[in-house]
Amino acid sequence: MTQPKFDDLEVGQEIGSIEFLLTRDSLVRYAGASGDFNSIHYRDDVAASVGLPGVLAHGMLTMGAAVQVAVNWVGDAGRIADYQVRFTKPVVVHPTEGAVLLVSGKIGAIDAESRTARVDLTAQFNETTVLGKSQAVVRF
């Protein structure tokens, strides 16, 4: 994939999209990697007991998946200078079907002085946006 050139960027330009299938296995693996063994991420009974609609994907797993669109586009994770999101809705992971997270990105702003571009990311599950103000700043 050709790396983008700063001078070719335009606000509103789409940079790509990715579909992630999150499964219960994904959650177990993420729990092991992150050390977050909160049982709402793998036990239906516990999730229900605290009023949740089902087992939830870890917020940081969702956040990490979303930034991958910007990383793939720019070609180097080290060029992500800043990344932030607001968690707005949960991603409920069905025991057998999993959950499909669709993430897309577009250029939201360009700063010629610092040679950075802000990538606005949209992360959706079941046609509902699950991350608000999801933005990555990319250095060129």
C-alpha positions as CSV (number, residue, x, y, z in Angstrom):
1,M,0.0,0.0,0.0
2,T,1.3,3.4,-0.9
3,Q,1.8,5.7,2.0
4,P,-0.1,9.0,1.8
5,K,1.7,12.2,1.1
6,F,0.9,15.2,3.2
7,D,0.5,17.6,0.3
8,D,-2.1,15.4,-1.3
9,L,-4.4,15.4,1.8
10,E,-7.9,17.0,1.7
11,V,-10.3,17.5,4.5
12,G,-13.2,15.0,4.1
13,Q,-11.0,12.5,2.3
14,E,-11.9,9.0,3.2
15,I,-8.9,6.9,4.2
16,G,-10.4,3.4,4.5
17,S,-12.5,1.1,6.6
18,I,-12.2,-2.3,8.3
19,E,-14.6,-4.8,9.7
20,F,-13.6,-6.6,12.9
21,L,-15.3,-9.7,14.1
22,L,-15.1,-9.8,17.9
23,T,-15.8,-13.2,19.4
24,R,-15.9,-14.5,22.9
25,D,-12.5,-16.0,22.1
26,S,-11.3,-12.5,21.2
27,L,-12.4,-11.3,24.6
28,V,-10.6,-14.1,26.5
29,R,-7.4,-13.4,24.6
30,Y,-7.7,-9.7,25.2
31,A,-8.3,-10.3,28.9
32,G,-5.1,-12.3,29.1
33,A,-3.1,-9.7,27.2
34,S,-4.4,-6.8,29.1
35,G,-4.9,-8.3,32.6
36,D,-8.6,-7.1,32.6
37,F,-10.4,-10.1,33.8
38,N,-13.7,-8.4,34.8
39,S,-16.3,-11.1,34.4
40,I,-18.7,-8.8,32.4
41,H,-16.4,-9.6,29.5
42,Y,-16.9,-13.3,29.5
43,R,-19.9,-14.4,31.8
44,D,-23.5,-13.8,30.7
45,D,-24.8,-14.3,34.2
46,V,-22.6,-11.7,35.7
47,A,-23.3,-9.2,32.9
48,A,-27.0,-9.7,33.4
49,S,-26.7,-9.4,37.2
50,V,-25.4,-5.8,36.8
51,G,-28.0,-4.8,34.3
52,L,-26.0,-5.2,31.1
53,P,-27.6,-6.6,27.9
54,G,-24.9,-9.3,27.6
55,V,-21.2,-9.8,27.7
56,L,-19.4,-6.7,26.6
57,A,-16.2,-6.2,24.6
58,H,-13.5,-4.4,26.5
59,G,-13.6,-0.7,25.8
60,M,-9.9,-0.6,25.2
61,L,-10.2,-3.5,22.7
62,T,-12.7,-1.5,20.8
63,M,-10.5,1.6,21.0
64,G,-7.5,-0.4,19.8
65,A,-9.3,-1.9,16.9
66,A,-10.6,1.5,15.8
67,V,-7.2,3.1,15.5
68,Q,-6.0,0.4,13.2
69,V,-7.7,2.1,10.3
70,A,-5.4,5.1,10.7
71,V,-2.4,2.9,11.3
72,N,-3.0,0.9,8.1
73,W,-3.5,4.1,6.1
74,V,-0.3,5.8,7.3
75,G,1.7,2.6,7.3
76,D,3.5,3.1,10.7
77,A,1.9,3.1,14.2
78,G,4.8,5.3,15.3
79,R,3.3,8.2,13.2
80,I,0.2,8.3,15.4
81,A,1.0,11.3,17.6
82,D,-2.2,11.4,19.6
83,Y,-5.4,9.3,19.9
84,Q,-8.5,9.8,21.9
85,V,-12.1,8.5,22.1
86,R,-15.2,8.8,24.2
87,F,-16.9,5.5,25.0
88,T,-20.6,6.1,24.1
89,K,-22.2,2.7,23.7
90,P,-21.2,-0.9,24.5
91,V,-20.4,-3.6,22.0
92,V,-22.4,-6.7,23.1
93,V,-20.7,-9.9,22.0
94,H,-23.1,-12.7,21.2
95,P,-21.9,-16.1,22.5
96,T,-21.9,-17.8,19.0
97,E,-22.2,-15.0,16.4
98,G,-19.8,-12.6,18.0
99,A,-20.1,-8.9,17.2
100,V,-19.0,-7.0,14.0
101,L,-17.4,-3.7,14.6
102,L,-17.2,-1.5,11.5
103,V,-14.6,1.3,11.6
104,S,-14.1,3.9,8.9
105,G,-11.9,7.0,8.8
106,K,-11.6,10.4,7.1
107,I,-9.4,13.4,7.3
108,G,-11.1,15.9,9.7
109,A,-8.4,18.6,9.8
110,I,-5.0,19.4,8.4
111,D,-2.4,21.5,10.2
112,A,0.2,22.7,7.6
113,E,2.5,24.2,10.3
114,S,2.9,21.0,12.3
115,R,2.5,18.8,9.2
116,T,-0.2,16.7,10.9
117,A,-3.6,15.5,10.0
118,R,-6.5,14.7,12.3
119,V,-8.2,11.5,11.3
120,D,-11.8,11.2,12.4
121,L,-12.8,7.6,13.1
122,T,-16.3,6.2,13.1
123,A,-16.8,2.9,15.0
124,Q,-20.2,1.2,14.6
125,F,-21.8,-1.9,16.0
126,N,-25.3,-2.8,14.8
127,E,-25.4,0.5,13.0
128,T,-24.9,2.4,16.2
129,T,-21.8,4.6,16.8
130,V,-20.0,3.1,19.9
131,L,-17.1,5.6,20.1
132,G,-17.6,9.4,20.2
133,K,-15.0,12.0,19.1
134,S,-12.6,9.2,18.0
135,Q,-9.7,11.1,16.6
136,A,-6.1,10.2,15.8
137,V,-3.5,12.8,14.9
138,V,-1.0,11.6,12.3
139,R,2.5,13.1,11.9
140,F,4.0,13.5,8.4
